[in-house]
Amino acid sequence: MFEWISLFDSLTEKEKKNLALFCQERVLEDWEILFQEDNEAVAMYFLKNWLLKVYKTNLDWETVLWYIKPGDVVWEMPFFESDDFHKLRSASVKALEKSVVVVILFVSVKELGDIHPDVYTKIIAIIKERREQNLKNQK
């Protein structure tokens, strides 16, 4: 299930199988919203194919922050910023065409970080990069 997700390359086959128990694939139709800004964040997503748009809504228009391409991770920064269980999404994500994502609940990500701090560190680096890009796009 994770062969195409480079973030998990350091995991053994057994670890990948264990993680897969917490995952499921979800199909998004054209223009379907995966989640909206201010929704509670309970999972992270990996885009398996096609294209997603990350955006913020300002009154009547959308500001595109970036696009998610196959193999990219879609999650929210609050997962890694505090231990608060009521984390809210900071942006919305929508499928631009029929897309498939792999869904992983945050509790599984946290367990992975406890067992494999190197993978968790990689996730933090990607979050930092996305935050910087987000700030640039908002100016």
C-alpha atoms as a printed R data frame, in Angstrom:
    type eleno elety resid chain resno       x      y       z
1   ATOM     1    CA   MET     A     1   0.000  0.000   0.000
2   ATOM     2    CA   PHE     A     2   2.908  2.405   0.704
3   ATOM     3    CA   GLU     A     3   5.367  1.512  -2.061
4   ATOM     4    CA   TRP     A     4   4.744  4.858  -3.778
5   ATOM     5    CA   ILE     A     5   5.057  6.951  -0.568
6   ATOM     6    CA   SER     A     6   8.750  7.793  -0.177
7   ATOM     7    CA   LEU     A     7   8.190  9.077   3.355
8   ATOM     8    CA   PHE     A     8   7.762  5.460   4.484
9   ATOM     9    CA   ASP     A     9  10.781  4.020   2.648
10  ATOM    10    CA   SER     A    10  12.628  3.446   5.945
11  ATOM    11    CA   LEU     A    11   9.890  1.185   7.317
12  ATOM    12    CA   THR     A    12  10.171 -2.581   7.167
13  ATOM    13    CA   GLU     A    13   7.526 -4.571   5.320
14  ATOM    14    CA   LYS     A    14   6.082 -5.687   8.669
15  ATOM    15    CA   GLU     A    15   5.841 -2.076   9.868
16  ATOM    16    CA   LYS     A    16   4.146 -1.047   6.634
17  ATOM    17    CA   LYS     A    17   1.643 -3.891   7.006
18  ATOM    18    CA   ASN     A    18   0.898 -2.821  10.583
19  ATOM    19    CA   LEU     A    19   0.413  0.789   9.511
20  ATOM    20    CA   ALA     A    20  -1.810 -0.327   6.628
21  ATOM    21    CA   LEU     A    21  -4.252 -1.729   9.188
22  ATOM    22    CA   PHE     A    22  -5.044  1.864  10.138
23  ATOM    23    CA   CYS     A    23  -5.455  3.091   6.555
24  ATOM    24    CA   GLN     A    24  -8.083  3.076   3.885
25  ATOM    25    CA   GLU     A    25  -8.395  4.410   0.369
26  ATOM    26    CA   ARG     A    26 -10.980  7.061  -0.392
27  ATOM    27    CA   VAL     A    27 -12.143  8.161  -3.844
28  ATOM    28    CA   LEU     A    28 -12.909 11.853  -4.330
29  ATOM    29    CA   GLU     A    29 -15.111 12.893  -7.239
30  ATOM    30    CA   ASP     A    30 -14.433 15.940  -9.444
31  ATOM    31    CA   TRP     A    31 -14.516 19.098  -7.292
32  ATOM    32    CA   GLU     A    32 -15.332 17.142  -4.112
33  ATOM    33    CA   ILE     A    33 -14.043 18.802  -0.954
34  ATOM    34    CA   LEU     A    34 -11.774 16.565   1.132
35  ATOM    35    CA   PHE     A    35 -12.033 18.905   4.110
36  ATOM    36    CA   GLN     A    36 -12.722 22.556   4.815
37  ATOM    37    CA   GLU     A    37 -10.860 25.198   6.742
38  ATOM    38    CA   ASP     A    38 -11.771 25.111  10.456
39  ATOM    39    CA   ASN     A    39 -12.961 21.465  10.310
40  ATOM    40    CA   GLU     A    40 -11.516 19.300  13.060
41  ATOM    41    CA   ALA     A    41  -8.388 17.505  11.845
42  ATOM    42    CA   VAL     A    42  -8.361 13.791  12.639
43  ATOM    43    CA   ALA     A    43  -6.399 12.292   9.746
44  ATOM    44    CA   MET     A    44  -3.652 12.858   7.228
45  ATOM    45    CA   TYR     A    45  -3.909 11.915   3.579
46  ATOM    46    CA   PHE     A    46  -1.559 10.787   0.826
47  ATOM    47    CA   LEU     A    47  -2.621 11.570  -2.717
48  ATOM    48    CA   LYS     A    48  -2.372  8.415  -4.797
49  ATOM    49    CA   ASN     A    49  -3.380  9.900  -8.147
50  ATOM    50    CA   TRP     A    50  -4.590 13.026  -9.927
51  ATOM    51    CA   LEU     A    51  -4.615 16.489  -8.341
52  ATOM    52    CA   LEU     A    52  -5.858 18.370  -5.272
53  ATOM    53    CA   LYS     A    53  -6.006 22.106  -4.581
54  ATOM    54    CA   VAL     A    54  -5.223 23.655  -1.169
55  ATOM    55    CA   TYR     A    55  -7.003 26.965  -0.727
56  ATOM    56    CA   LYS     A    56  -8.491 29.510   1.648
57  ATOM    57    CA   THR     A    57 -11.868 31.156   1.131
58  ATOM    58    CA   ASN     A    58 -12.026 34.931   1.519
59  ATOM    59    CA   LEU     A    59 -15.598 36.188   1.277
60  ATOM    60    CA   ASP     A    60 -16.627 35.199  -2.266
61  ATOM    61    CA   TRP     A    61 -13.297 34.009  -3.693
62  ATOM    62    CA   GLU     A    62 -10.704 31.330  -3.195
63  ATOM    63    CA   THR     A    63  -6.997 31.974  -2.765
64  ATOM    64    CA   VAL     A    64  -4.997 28.965  -4.001
65  ATOM    65    CA   LEU     A    65  -2.106 28.193  -1.652
66  ATOM    66    CA   TRP     A    66  -0.620 25.257  -3.586
67  ATOM    67    CA   TYR     A    67  -1.463 22.061  -5.432
68  ATOM    68    CA   ILE     A    68  -1.037 18.537  -4.110
69  ATOM    69    CA   LYS     A    69   0.467 16.105  -6.611
70  ATOM    70    CA   PRO     A    70   0.548 12.288  -6.512
71  ATOM    71    CA   GLY     A    71   2.719 11.014  -3.670
72  ATOM    72    CA   ASP     A    72   2.352 14.239  -1.674
73  ATOM    73    CA   VAL     A    73   1.048 14.339   1.874
74  ATOM    74    CA   VAL     A    74  -2.065 16.287   2.852
75  ATOM    75    CA   TRP     A    75  -2.459 16.999   6.559
76  ATOM    76    CA   GLU     A    76  -2.554 19.867   8.973
77  ATOM    77    CA   MET     A    77   0.235 21.541  10.867
78  ATOM    78    CA   PRO     A    78  -1.645 21.619  14.211
79  ATOM    79    CA   PHE     A    79  -1.038 17.867  14.575
80  ATOM    80    CA   PHE     A    80   2.603 18.598  15.249
81  ATOM    81    CA   GLU     A    81   2.315 21.916  17.060
82  ATOM    82    CA   SER     A    82   0.456 20.914  20.245
83  ATOM    83    CA   ASP     A    83  -1.126 18.059  22.176
84  ATOM    84    CA   ASP     A    84  -4.583 19.622  21.927
85  ATOM    85    CA   PHE     A    85  -7.062 17.012  20.708
86  ATOM    86    CA   HIS     A    86  -9.286 19.582  18.983
87  ATOM    87    CA   LYS     A    87  -7.115 20.675  16.110
88  ATOM    88    CA   LEU     A    88  -8.665 22.692  13.312
89  ATOM    89    CA   ARG     A    89  -7.746 22.706   9.619
90  ATOM    90    CA   SER     A    90  -5.987 25.882   8.494
91  ATOM    91    CA   ALA     A    91  -7.062 25.579   4.832
92  ATOM    92    CA   SER     A    92  -9.480 23.678   2.603
93  ATOM    93    CA   VAL     A    93  -8.620 20.914   0.128
94  ATOM    94    CA   LYS     A    94 -10.613 20.045  -2.994
95  ATOM    95    CA   ALA     A    95 -10.152 17.465  -5.756
96  ATOM    96    CA   LEU     A    96  -9.738 19.093  -9.163
97  ATOM    97    CA   GLU     A    97 -10.577 15.795 -10.831
98  ATOM    98    CA   LYS     A    98 -11.500 12.317  -9.635
99  ATOM    99    CA   SER     A    99  -8.733 11.434  -7.167
100 ATOM   100    CA   VAL     A   100  -7.737  8.689  -4.748
101 ATOM   101    CA   VAL     A   101  -6.249  9.368  -1.316
102 ATOM   102    CA   VAL     A   102  -4.983  7.039   1.391
103 ATOM   103    CA   VAL     A   103  -6.355  8.091   4.779
104 ATOM   104    CA   ILE     A   104  -4.293  7.613   7.971
105 ATOM   105    CA   LEU     A   105  -5.734  8.608  11.332
106 ATOM   106    CA   PHE     A   106  -3.554 10.924  13.386
107 ATOM   107    CA   VAL     A   107  -3.290  8.423  16.253
108 ATOM   108    CA   SER     A   108  -1.447  6.101  13.847
109 ATOM   109    CA   VAL     A   109   0.938  8.892  12.820
110 ATOM   110    CA   LYS     A   110   1.704  9.595  16.483
111 ATOM   111    CA   GLU     A   111   2.460  5.915  17.140
112 ATOM   112    CA   LEU     A   112   4.720  5.892  14.086
113 ATOM   113    CA   GLY     A   113   6.583  8.937  15.454
114 ATOM   114    CA   ASP     A   114   7.123  7.188  18.789
115 ATOM   115    CA   ILE     A   115   8.591  4.122  17.080
116 ATOM   116    CA   HIS     A   116  10.417  5.860  14.192
117 ATOM   117    CA   PRO     A   117  11.518  9.358  15.203
118 ATOM   118    CA   ASP     A   118  13.421  9.707  11.904
119 ATOM   119    CA   VAL     A   119  10.160  9.480   9.927
120 ATOM   120    CA   TYR     A   120   8.513 11.932  12.311
121 ATOM   121    CA   THR     A   121  11.437 14.341  11.763
122 ATOM   122    CA   LYS     A   122  10.902 14.117   7.985
123 ATOM   123    CA   ILE     A   123   7.227 14.953   8.478
124 ATOM   124    CA   ILE     A   124   8.137 18.007  10.577
125 ATOM   125    CA   ALA     A   125  10.538 19.222   7.831
126 ATOM   126    CA   ILE     A   126   7.783 18.975   5.203
127 ATOM   127    CA   ILE     A   127   5.377 20.838   7.489
128 ATOM   128    CA   LYS     A   128   7.913 23.639   7.960
129 ATOM   129    CA   GLU     A   129   8.395 23.913   4.191
130 ATOM   130    CA   ARG     A   130   4.621 24.048   3.621
131 ATOM   131    CA   ARG     A   131   4.156 26.676   6.335
132 ATOM   132    CA   GLU     A   132   6.783 28.883   4.678
133 ATOM   133    CA   GLN     A   133   5.118 28.438   1.271
134 ATOM   134    CA   ASN     A   134   1.732 29.225   2.809
135 ATOM   135    CA   LEU     A   135   3.043 32.454   4.313
136 ATOM   136    CA   LYS     A   136   4.540 33.494   0.960
137 ATOM   137    CA   ASN     A   137   1.251 32.833  -0.837
138 ATOM   138    CA   GLN     A   138  -0.767 34.860   1.673
139 ATOM   139    CA   LYS     A   139   1.268 38.055   1.079
